[in-house]
């Protein structure tokens, strides 16, 4: 199989940060850096989309600037806003000064009173930073529109100051859980990566890497159990994050093997919906049979 030049270096960087990767992830990160294009990462919740940006910032020894998206997010919260309290205080202090109205206005609309939000901080950094736009599908389409303008020109216009051009172009990672469909315009400007639930082998490798104190037999059983659990028709399927939480919890209690009592007692670590927990409890015998785990009561 042909190797893409530069991918091995990315794999090495990620492995140094204890991130279990594969060729598709490493290749996407390499091409995103090389082409200077945002990387749009989609997939189920909890499979490690956000972790890509965190690990990338550590691997590149640069800051992670994160914008958590939500419904109603607007430009003032994503780009910048003025420190109104400080402006009012300054005006109060200069009431008796000889400054003209124009001079006072010029003073309060300067960098000393400007509060930089994530997008502005990212483009005014001297060196490229990792900019994480997390769960962009939760933001309104209006936010997506002005974010597209930033991606097109790498500049921000502040009416009171003027246009601020990027000092450096950040490494952009955009995540989406597909709560809503993203625009074609945004997709065209990005490289695309889909991350699905990991294979049993990869999830086991992740658990052993992230929870080194865990018993190997227990790690094997947890990953088999999670694989079967995701085959069920649940409201909220558990991701890798839940697998790691469960593995960490069981290892901290010095449990070496799964049994029915342990699973029933700790399902709340893995499943976050009472109907899902009930469904899993009713199906425990079948789940244990499929995973080949001993059904002893502990």
C-alpha positions as CSV (number, residue, x, y, z in Angstrom):
1,X,0.0,0.0,0.0
2,X,1.4,3.4,-1.0
3,X,2.2,5.8,1.8
4,X,1.4,9.5,1.5
5,X,4.4,11.6,2.2
6,X,4.0,13.5,5.4
7,X,1.4,11.3,7.0
8,X,3.9,9.2,8.9
9,X,5.1,12.4,10.6
10,X,1.5,13.2,11.6
11,X,1.0,9.7,13.0
12,X,4.2,10.1,15.0
13,X,3.1,13.5,16.4
14,X,-0.3,12.1,17.4
15,X,1.2,9.0,19.0
16,X,3.6,11.1,21.0
17,X,0.4,12.7,22.5
18,X,-1.0,9.2,23.3
19,X,-3.7,9.5,20.6
20,X,-4.7,6.3,18.9
21,X,-5.1,7.3,15.2
22,X,-5.5,5.6,11.8
23,X,-4.6,6.4,8.2
24,X,-7.7,8.4,7.4
25,X,-7.4,10.7,10.4
26,X,-3.7,11.2,10.0
27,X,-4.1,11.8,6.2
28,X,-6.9,14.3,6.8
29,X,-4.9,16.3,9.4
30,X,-1.8,16.3,7.1
31,X,-3.8,17.6,4.1
32,X,-5.6,20.2,6.2
33,X,-2.2,21.6,7.3
34,X,-0.6,21.3,3.8
35,X,-3.6,22.9,1.9
36,X,-4.3,25.4,4.7
37,X,-8.0,24.4,4.7
38,X,-10.4,23.8,7.6
39,X,-11.0,20.2,8.6
40,X,-14.7,19.4,9.1
41,X,-15.1,16.4,11.3
42,X,-18.5,14.7,11.7
43,X,-19.6,11.6,13.5
44,X,-21.6,10.4,16.5
45,X,-21.1,12.1,19.8
46,X,-18.3,10.9,21.9
47,X,-16.0,9.4,19.2
48,X,-13.1,11.8,19.6
49,X,-13.9,14.6,17.2
50,X,-13.0,17.4,19.6
51,X,-10.0,15.5,20.8
52,X,-8.4,15.9,17.4
53,X,-8.0,19.6,17.9
54,X,-6.8,19.2,21.5
55,X,-4.1,16.7,20.5
56,X,-3.2,18.8,17.4
57,X,-2.5,21.9,19.5
58,X,-0.3,19.8,21.9
59,X,1.5,18.1,19.0
60,X,2.2,21.5,17.3
61,X,3.1,23.1,20.7
62,X,0.6,25.9,20.1
63,X,-2.5,27.2,21.8
64,X,-6.0,25.8,21.4
65,X,-8.6,28.5,20.8
66,X,-12.1,27.0,21.3
67,X,-15.4,28.4,20.3
68,X,-18.3,26.3,21.7
69,X,-21.3,26.8,19.4
70,X,-24.9,27.0,20.6
71,X,-28.2,28.3,19.4
72,X,-28.2,32.1,19.4
73,X,-24.5,32.5,19.1
74,X,-23.8,35.8,17.4
75,X,-20.9,37.9,16.2
76,X,-20.3,39.7,19.5
77,X,-19.7,36.4,21.3
78,X,-17.6,34.9,18.5
79,X,-15.7,37.9,17.2
80,X,-15.4,40.7,19.6
81,X,-17.3,43.1,21.8
82,X,-16.5,46.4,23.5
83,X,-15.9,46.6,27.3
84,X,-18.8,49.0,27.9
85,X,-18.2,49.2,31.7
86,X,-14.6,50.2,31.2
87,X,-15.6,52.7,28.5
88,X,-18.2,54.3,30.8
89,X,-15.6,54.5,33.6
90,X,-13.1,56.1,31.3
91,X,-15.7,58.7,30.2
92,X,-16.6,59.4,33.8
93,X,-12.9,60.0,34.7
94,X,-12.4,62.3,31.8
95,X,-15.5,64.4,32.3
96,X,-13.5,67.4,33.5
97,X,-10.7,67.0,31.0
98,X,-10.0,69.3,28.0
99,X,-10.5,66.4,25.5
100,X,-12.9,67.1,22.7
101,X,-15.9,64.7,22.1
102,X,-14.0,63.3,19.0
103,X,-10.9,62.7,21.1
104,X,-12.9,60.9,23.8
105,X,-14.7,58.8,21.2
106,X,-11.4,57.8,19.5
107,X,-10.0,56.9,22.9
108,X,-12.8,54.6,24.0
109,X,-12.9,52.8,20.6
110,X,-9.3,51.5,20.8
111,X,-7.6,48.2,21.5
112,X,-7.5,48.9,25.2
113,X,-11.3,48.6,25.3
114,X,-11.7,45.8,22.8
115,X,-12.5,42.4,24.2
116,X,-11.3,39.8,21.7
117,X,-13.4,36.7,21.3
118,X,-12.1,33.4,19.8
119,X,-12.3,34.2,16.1
120,X,-10.5,37.5,16.5
121,X,-7.9,36.1,18.9
122,X,-7.2,33.3,16.4
123,X,-6.4,35.7,13.5
124,X,-4.5,38.3,15.5
125,X,-2.0,35.7,17.0
126,X,1.5,36.1,15.8
127,X,1.9,32.4,15.1
128,X,-0.8,30.0,13.8
129,X,-3.0,28.6,16.5
130,X,-5.4,25.7,16.5
131,X,-9.0,27.1,16.2
132,X,-11.7,24.7,17.2
133,X,-15.2,25.5,16.2
134,X,-17.0,22.9,18.3
135,X,-20.5,21.6,17.3
136,X,-21.1,24.2,14.6
137,X,-24.4,22.4,13.8
138,X,-25.8,23.8,17.1
139,X,-25.3,27.4,15.9
140,X,-27.8,29.3,13.7
141,X,-27.3,29.6,10.0
142,X,-26.5,33.3,10.5
143,X,-23.4,32.4,12.5
144,X,-22.4,30.0,9.7
145,X,-22.7,32.9,7.2
146,X,-20.4,35.3,8.9
147,X,-18.0,32.5,9.7
148,X,-17.8,31.8,6.0
149,X,-16.8,35.4,5.4
150,X,-13.9,35.0,7.8
151,X,-12.8,31.8,6.0
152,X,-12.9,33.5,2.7
153,X,-10.9,36.6,3.4
154,X,-9.2,36.0,6.8
155,X,-10.1,39.4,8.0
156,X,-12.6,41.1,10.3
157,X,-14.1,44.5,9.9
158,X,-14.8,46.5,13.1
159,X,-16.8,49.6,12.2
160,X,-15.1,51.8,14.9
161,X,-11.6,50.7,14.0
162,X,-11.5,49.3,10.4
163,X,-10.5,46.1,8.9
164,X,-8.2,43.8,10.8
165,X,-6.2,41.4,8.5
166,X,-5.0,38.1,9.8
167,X,-1.4,38.0,11.1
168,X,-1.5,34.2,10.8
169,X,-3.9,31.7,9.4
170,X,-5.0,29.2,12.2
171,X,-5.3,25.5,11.8
172,X,-9.1,25.2,11.8
173,X,-11.0,22.1,13.1
174,X,-14.8,22.2,12.9
175,X,-16.9,19.5,14.5
176,X,-20.5,18.6,13.9
177,X,-22.9,16.0,15.4
178,X,-25.3,16.5,12.4
179,X,-28.0,18.1,14.6
180,X,-28.8,20.1,11.4
181,X,-27.4,19.9,7.9
182,X,-24.6,22.3,7.2
183,X,-24.5,24.5,4.1
184,X,-22.9,23.4,0.9
185,X,-20.8,26.6,1.0
186,X,-19.2,25.6,4.3
187,X,-18.6,22.0,3.1
188,X,-16.9,23.2,-0.1
189,X,-14.4,25.3,1.9
190,X,-13.4,22.3,4.1
191,X,-11.7,19.0,3.9
192,X,-14.1,16.3,5.3
193,X,-13.5,13.6,7.8
194,X,-16.1,11.1,9.2
195,X,-15.3,9.4,12.4
196,X,-17.4,6.4,13.3
197,X,-17.5,4.3,16.4
198,X,-14.1,2.4,16.5
199,X,-13.6,-1.2,15.8
200,X,-13.2,-3.5,18.7
201,X,-9.5,-3.7,18.2
202,X,-9.0,0.1,18.0
203,X,-11.3,0.7,21.0
204,X,-9.3,-1.8,23.0
205,X,-6.1,-0.1,22.0
206,X,-7.5,3.3,23.1
207,X,-8.6,1.9,26.5
208,X,-5.2,0.3,27.2
209,X,-3.5,3.5,26.2
210,X,-5.7,5.9,28.2
211,X,-6.3,3.7,31.2
212,X,-2.9,1.9,31.8
213,X,-3.9,0.6,35.2
214,X,-6.8,-1.5,33.9
215,X,-6.7,-5.2,33.8
216,X,-6.3,-6.5,30.3
217,X,-9.1,-9.0,30.6
218,X,-11.5,-6.3,31.9
219,X,-10.5,-4.0,29.1
220,X,-11.3,-6.7,26.6
221,X,-14.7,-7.5,28.1
222,X,-15.6,-3.8,28.3
223,X,-14.9,-3.2,24.6
224,X,-16.8,-6.3,23.6
225,X,-19.8,-5.2,25.8
226,X,-19.7,-1.7,24.3
227,X,-19.6,-3.1,20.8
228,X,-22.8,-5.1,21.4
229,X,-24.4,-2.3,23.3
230,X,-24.1,-0.1,20.2
231,X,-26.0,-2.6,18.2
232,X,-29.1,-2.0,20.3
233,X,-31.8,0.5,19.4
234,X,-31.0,3.0,22.1
235,X,-31.9,6.7,22.3
236,X,-28.3,7.8,22.9
237,X,-25.6,5.3,21.9
238,X,-22.5,5.5,24.1
239,X,-19.2,6.8,22.6
240,X,-15.6,6.2,23.3
241,X,-15.8,8.9,26.0
242,X,-18.2,6.7,27.9
243,X,-16.1,3.6,27.4
244,X,-13.1,5.4,28.9
245,X,-15.2,6.7,31.8
246,X,-16.4,3.2,32.5
247,X,-13.0,1.7,32.2
248,X,-11.5,4.3,34.6
249,X,-14.3,3.8,37.1
250,X,-14.0,0.0,37.2
251,X,-10.2,0.1,37.3
252,X,-10.4,2.5,40.3
253,X,-12.6,0.0,42.1
254,X,-10.0,-2.7,41.4
255,X,-12.5,-4.8,39.4
256,X,-10.8,-7.3,37.2
257,X,-13.7,-8.9,35.3
258,X,-17.3,-7.9,34.3
259,X,-20.2,-9.6,35.9
260,X,-23.9,-9.0,35.9
261,X,-23.9,-7.2,39.3
262,X,-21.1,-4.9,38.2
263,X,-22.8,-3.9,35.0
264,X,-26.2,-3.3,36.6
265,X,-24.5,-1.1,39.2
266,X,-22.5,1.0,36.8
267,X,-24.7,1.3,33.7
268,X,-25.3,5.0,34.6
269,X,-21.6,5.7,33.6
270,X,-22.2,4.4,30.1
271,X,-25.9,5.2,29.4
272,X,-27.4,8.7,30.1
273,X,-31.1,7.9,29.4
274,X,-33.3,6.0,31.9
275,X,-35.1,4.2,29.1
276,X,-31.8,3.1,27.6
277,X,-30.7,1.8,31.0
278,X,-33.9,-0.1,31.4
279,X,-33.6,-1.6,27.9
280,X,-30.0,-2.7,28.6
281,X,-30.9,-4.2,32.0
282,X,-33.7,-6.3,30.3
283,X,-31.2,-7.4,27.7
284,X,-28.2,-8.2,29.9
285,X,-28.4,-12.0,29.5
286,X,-28.4,-11.6,25.8
287,X,-25.6,-9.0,25.9
288,X,-23.4,-11.3,28.1
289,X,-24.1,-14.2,25.8
290,X,-23.0,-12.3,22.7
291,X,-19.8,-11.0,24.4
292,X,-19.0,-14.4,25.8
293,X,-18.6,-13.0,29.3
294,X,-19.3,-15.2,32.4
295,X,-22.7,-14.4,33.8
296,X,-21.8,-15.0,37.4
297,X,-23.3,-12.6,39.9
298,X,-20.0,-11.6,41.5
